[in-house]
Amino acid sequence: MRKKEREITDRREIERVLTEAKVLRLAINEAGAPPYIVPVNFGYRDGAVYFHSSYEGKKIELITKDPMVSFEAETDVAIIAPADPTNACEWGVAYRSVIGHGRARLLVDDGEKRAGLLAIMAGVAPEIGLSALILSDKIMKITAVVKIEIEAMTGKKHRV
Ligand SMILES: Cc1cc2nc3c(=O)[nH]c(=O)nc-3n(C[C@H](O)[C@H](O)[C@H](O)COP(=O)(O)OP(=O)(O)OC[C@H]3O[C@@H](n4cnc5c(N)ncnc54)[C@H](O)[C@@H]3O)c2cc1C
């Protein structure tokens, strides 16, 4: 990282960004085409991120062909205005962000799918008690759950 003073080196702080961020931007390979970027809500647990999806559509089709994906998520974003707002160069942005990559896998085991869905719910709606959540058989059947085992990630923060 060029600006070393902005790097988040504490693994727990990097994980906190993934726990607090609500949207994961996934970059997926498409042979002979530009990377496909798609935003999803997600959850983080034990070195992996999870998202849910329909079983159909471009992202699932592409991940099935090539499971290596990159991702980005951020939190605490705020545009910071300078004392003199006409001074364009003095505007800034505060953020904490994570960039990483890993291997995506469509979960098939019901227990793993449930754990993934609970991780997602903990990420998007931490105020809801997980024990109160209902995951019906119908939902389980029609919902694809993808686990991305993180192989590497970096964190960066600015003005937070
Ligand atoms: C904040 C946010 C959170 C979301 N959370 C989830 C989630 O948790 N799970 C989930 O499955 N989906 C989520 N979505 C929707 C997701 O971004 C995709 O639209 C959806 O998953 C379908 O993706 P697909 O690859 O199957 O697209 P397809 O339906 O196969 O369509 C592919 C085509 O549609 C275009 N396209 C697809 N998605 C978008 C988009 N979001 N904006 C503009 N163009 C698009 C592509 O460029 C491509 O040309 C979320 C979207 C946003 C903005």
The ligand as a Tripos MOL2 file, in Angstrom:
@<TRIPOS>MOLECULE
LIG
   53    58     1     0     0
SMALL
NO_CHARGES

@<TRIPOS>ATOM
      1 C1        -27.2500   -2.7810   -2.3390 C.3       1 LIG1
      2 C2        -27.6030   -4.0370   -3.1160 C.ar      1 LIG1
      3 C3        -27.6870   -5.2440   -2.4300 C.ar      1 LIG1
      4 C4        -28.0160   -6.4020   -3.1210 C.ar      1 LIG1
      5 N1        -28.0280   -7.6010   -2.4460 N.ar      1 LIG1
      6 C5        -28.2180   -8.7470   -3.1370 C.ar      1 LIG1
      7 C6        -28.0920  -10.0240   -2.4900 C.ar      1 LIG1
      8 O1        -27.8160  -10.1300   -1.2900 O.2       1 LIG1
      9 N2        -28.2690  -11.1310   -3.2360 N.ar      1 LIG1
     10 C7        -28.5470  -11.0650   -4.5710 C.ar      1 LIG1
     11 O2        -28.6860  -12.1150   -5.2090 O.2       1 LIG1
     12 N3        -28.6810   -9.8920   -5.1940 N.ar      1 LIG1
     13 C8        -28.5080   -8.7320   -4.5260 C.ar      1 LIG1
     14 N4        -28.6090   -7.5250   -5.1670 N.ar      1 LIG1
     15 C9        -28.9330   -7.5290   -6.6000 C.3       1 LIG1
     16 C10       -27.6690   -7.8680   -7.3910 C.3       1 LIG1
     17 O3        -26.8540   -6.7100   -7.5100 O.3       1 LIG1
     18 C11       -27.9920   -8.3990   -8.7870 C.3       1 LIG1
     19 O4        -28.8130   -7.4740   -9.4850 O.3       1 LIG1
     20 C12       -28.7210   -9.7450   -8.7270 C.3       1 LIG1
     21 O5        -28.0980  -10.6050   -7.8120 O.3       1 LIG1
     22 C13       -28.7230  -10.4050  -10.0780 C.3       1 LIG1
     23 O6        -27.4070  -10.6700  -10.4570 O.3       1 LIG1
     24 P1        -27.0860  -11.6300  -11.6870 P.3       1 LIG1
     25 O7        -25.6130  -11.6520  -11.9040 O.co2     1 LIG1
     26 O8        -27.7890  -12.9220  -11.5220 O.co2     1 LIG1
     27 O9        -27.7360  -10.7690  -12.8640 O.3       1 LIG1
     28 P2        -28.7050  -11.1790  -14.0290 P.3       1 LIG1
     29 O10       -30.1160  -11.0800  -13.5630 O.co2     1 LIG1
     30 O11       -28.2580  -12.4710  -14.6480 O.co2     1 LIG1
     31 O12       -28.4730   -9.9880  -15.0160 O.3       1 LIG1
     32 C14       -27.1980   -9.7520  -15.5980 C.3       1 LIG1
     33 C15       -27.2280   -8.4180  -16.2860 C.3       1 LIG1
     34 O13       -27.8720   -7.4340  -15.4910 O.3       1 LIG1
     35 C16       -26.9930   -6.3900  -15.1010 C.3       1 LIG1
     36 N5        -27.1310   -6.2220  -13.6510 N.ar      1 LIG1
     37 C17       -27.2110   -7.1910  -12.7100 C.ar      1 LIG1
     38 N6        -27.3050   -6.6590  -11.4720 N.ar      1 LIG1
     39 C18       -27.2610   -5.3240  -11.6340 C.ar      1 LIG1
     40 C19       -27.2920   -4.2520  -10.7130 C.ar      1 LIG1
     41 N7        -27.3610   -4.4540   -9.3740 N.pl3     1 LIG1
     42 N8        -27.2480   -2.9990  -11.2170 N.ar      1 LIG1
     43 C20       -27.1540   -2.7860  -12.5440 C.ar      1 LIG1
     44 N9        -27.1090   -3.7720  -13.4700 N.ar      1 LIG1
     45 C21       -27.1600   -5.0280  -13.0180 C.ar      1 LIG1
     46 C22       -25.6040   -6.8910  -15.4510 C.3       1 LIG1
     47 O14       -24.7140   -5.9000  -15.8210 O.3       1 LIG1
     48 C23       -25.8390   -7.8800  -16.5730 C.3       1 LIG1
     49 O15       -25.8710   -7.1890  -17.7900 O.3       1 LIG1
     50 C24       -28.2920   -6.3460   -4.5190 C.ar      1 LIG1
     51 C25       -28.2150   -5.1320   -5.1880 C.ar      1 LIG1
     52 C26       -27.8450   -3.9990   -4.4980 C.ar      1 LIG1
     53 C27       -27.7320   -2.6850   -5.2630 C.3       1 LIG1
@<TRIPOS>BOND
     1     1     2 1
     2     2     3 ar
     3     2    52 ar
     4     3     4 ar
     5     4     5 ar
     6     4    50 ar
     7     5     6 ar
     8     6     7 ar
     9     6    13 1
    10     7     8 2
    11     7     9 ar
    12     9    10 ar
    13    10    11 2
    14    10    12 ar
    15    12    13 ar
    16    13    14 ar
    17    14    15 1
    18    14    50 ar
    19    15    16 1
    20    16    17 1
    21    16    18 1
    22    18    19 1
    23    18    20 1
    24    20    21 1
    25    20    22 1
    26    22    23 1
    27    23    24 1
    28    24    25 2
    29    24    26 1
    30    24    27 1
    31    27    28 1
    32    28    29 2
    33    28    30 1
    34    28    31 1
    35    31    32 1
    36    32    33 1
    37    33    34 1
    38    33    48 1
    39    34    35 1
    40    35    36 1
    41    35    46 1
    42    36    37 ar
    43    36    45 ar
    44    37    38 ar
    45    38    39 ar
    46    39    40 ar
    47    39    45 ar
    48    40    41 1
    49    40    42 ar
    50    42    43 ar
    51    43    44 ar
    52    44    45 ar
    53    46    47 1
    54    46    48 1
    55    48    49 1
    56    50    51 ar
    57    51    52 ar
    58    52    53 1
@<TRIPOS>SUBSTRUCTURE
     1 LIG1         1 GROUP 0 **** ****
